[in-house]
Amino acid sequence: MAIDEAILYALAEQKTQPTLRFYQWQPACLSLGYNQKWVEINQIECAAQGVTWTRRATGGKAIFHTDELTYSLITHNDDPRIEGGILRSYKALSQALLQGLKQLGVEVRQAEKRTQPRSKADRKSPVCFDTPAQYELIWQGKKLVGSAQLRRKNIVLQHGSLPLHGNLKRILNLLHLSPEERHRQEQILPQRATTLEHATGYIIPFEQVRAALVPSFATQFNLNFVEANLNSAEEALVEQLRTSQYANENWNKRV
């Protein structure tokens, strides 16, 4: 995540190019939304399982990053391919993800606008994947890809999580939940969220998923991608952000 934010700042300073990334997490990591309270984390259980934790630059609730594909797209907010409000860009970017998943045989669709307000329990839930937002991708009514967006210095950073396989209820052990909330989440998570393995019936490796998504983004936005390493400006920003934010306990516990 420090890399994503470093690319944002480097792009704002015209020191890099718009960038699409796909990555995994090692070790597994629990990320909090930007304004989520850190006391919701069960630090003892995280340590026991070897799970790290950090705070995202985007909002929302907790996500357990393991057995997943994470994507990020960083570009100028006046890029005609995504210009407009957040929902318009969400829709365009989700379409690229949708087409890539269709190449893998997964019939997903974009979630529609909620016609009913979220319940009080849903609003207070610390788990991100329990409800889809508008234009997030769903399979048979269940959330498959969760995304969030940050706009800063005239740059858009959108990132998101696609669970490839595994039990989504694992996150519940990493959070401080009342017995009532734990029981509620154990019931609703399987009904509201899913993994790519569940949608297809088998595990698709990370590289195969990435290989399907790259051309779908290229087609959707009429782009030619060139693989590249971070440049020196980006690398310097990564270390600065990692030290001051993402690996900094004081920053992560600021809320």
N, C-alpha and C positions, 0 to 999 in steps of 0.2 A: 504493500500500500504506500510505503514511502516512495517507491519507484514511480507509481502512478502520479502522486502529487508533485514529485520532482519534474516529471515530464510536463505537467501543467504549467509550472513556473517557468521552465525553460522555453516552452512554446510561447508563453506570454512575452518573454524577452527576445523572441525570434532566434533562439539558440538551438532549436530542434524542429522536427516536422510533426504534423498530426500523426498519432500513433494508435494502433490497435494491438492489444496484448491479450494472450491467453496464458494462464499460469495455474499452478497448484501450490499447496501449502505443506511445508515440512519444517518443524512438526505441526500437528494439527493445532488450530488456533480458534479461539472464540473472539469474535469482534463485536463490540458494542456500538450502537448508534451514537452519533456525535454528542447528543445531550442525554443519553441514557445514564442512569445512576450506576456507578461501579459496584455498589454494595449488593446489587442483584446477582453478582457472580459468586459462585461457591469456589473460592480460591483453594481451599483444602482439597476438594475433589479434582479440580483442574491440575493441581500439582501432583496428585496421586496418579493421574492418568497421563502425565507428561504433556498436558495441553497448555499452551501459552495463551495470553489474551492481550488485546489491544483495543484501541478506540478508532473507529472509522472517521473519515472526514465528512461522510454523508450521514444523514439521519436514519431513523428507523430503530429497530430493536435488534436483539442478539442473533447472531448467525454462527453456527459451528462449521468452520471451514475444514472439511476432511472428505476425502473420496468425492471430490467435486472438480468441476472446471470453473475457474473464475475468469471473467472477461473484463476488459476495460477499454474504453475508447476516449481519447483526449483530442479535441480539435477546437477550432475557433467557433465562437457562438454565432458568428455571422456567416458561417459556411452555408451556402444555399441548400445543401443536402439535408441540413437539420435545423435551419433557421426557424425562428418562431418561439413559442412558449415551450415550457417543459413537456407538456403532454404531447405536443406535436412531434417533438424530437423523440420522446419515448416511443411513440407509435412507429416512427420510421426505423429506429434502432431495433425494436422488437420484431419488426417485419423481417429484418436481416436474420435474426436468430431463428425466427419461425421457418424461413425457407431452408436454412441449414439443417434444422431438425427434421424437416420433411424429407431431406435427402437421406436421413438415417431411418426413415420409415415411421417417424413419430408424427401423428396428426394432432398438432397443437393449435390453439387459437388464442387470440388476445382477449384478456379479461375485459368485460364491459364495465361501464361506470356503475357504481353501487346505486341502487334505487332506494335502499334503506340505510340509515346511519348505522355505524358499527355499534355493537352493544358496549355497555360499560366494561364488561369483563374483557372483551377483545381490545378495547382501547388501553386497558391497564396491563395487558399481557406483555411479558418481557421477550417473547419469541417472535422473530420476524416472519417466519414461514407459515404462520397460522392463518393468514388471510392475504389474497392477492390484491394488488393495487391495479388501477385502470391501465390496460395495455400490457401488463405483465402476462407471461405465457402460462397457459393452463392446459392440462390434459385431462379429459373427462371430468372437468370441473375442479381439478386439483392443481394447485400451484406447482409449476415445474421450474420456472426461472424467476428469481427475485432480483430486482434492479433498483438502483438509486442513482441520483444525479447531483452533481455539485457544479455551481457556476461561480467562477472567480476570475478576476482580471481579464474579463471578456473571453474566457476559455470555458468550454464544457468538458466535464469529466463524468462519464457514466460508467459505472461498473455493476457487475451482477454475478450471481451464483447459480450454477446449474449442478445440483446433486447428481452424481453419476450412479451411485449405489450406496447401500448401507441403510441402517435404521435411523430415520430422522428423529426418533424419540431419544437418541443418545444425548441431545442437548439438554434435556430436562435434568440430568444428573449434574450438570455443570452450573446450574442456576439455583439460587435460593427461592424456593417455591413453597407456599403453604400447601398442606396436604390436599386442600380443596382444589387449588389451582393445578397442582401436579396431576390429580385425577382428571380434571377437565382437559388438560393438554394431552394426556395419554389417550383420551377418547377422541379429541377433535383433530389432532395432527394427522393421523392416517386418513381422515376424511377430507382434509383440506389441502394437503401437500403430498408430493410424491417424488420419486427419483426416476432417472432415465432407465434404470434397470427394470423398475416396475412397469414403466410404459412400454418397454420393448420385450420384456421377458428374459433378457440376458444382459450381461455386463458389456458395455462398449468402452474400449480403452480410451483414455484421455486423448492420445494422438489421433485416433480415428475421428473423434468428435471435433477436435480442432481442425482437422483436414476438411471436414464438411462445412464448418462455419466460415473459414477464411474466404472461399469463393462466393459464399452467399453474401457476405459484406461487400466484396468487390463488385458483385452484380448489382446489389441494391443501390450502391452509391456511385457506381461507375468509376471504380478505382483500380489502380494497379499497385499492389503491395510489394515492398522491397524489405526483406529481412535485414535487420541491423542491430548491432549492440548499442548500449548506452554510450553517449559521447562523454567527454571529460566534464562538461558543464553539468550534465544530468547526474553523473556519478558523485560529484561534489555535493549537489543538492540532496541526493539520496542519503548520504551519510549524515548530513546536517539535520534532515527531517527525522531520520531514524533515531538519532541521539536526543533531539529536543522534544520529539513527540512519541512516535510509535513504540519505542523501547524505553520510554521515560515514565517511570511509575508515577511521578508527581503530575505529569500531564494526563496520563490515563485515569488518574483518580481525581481529576479536577471537578468532576460532577458527582 
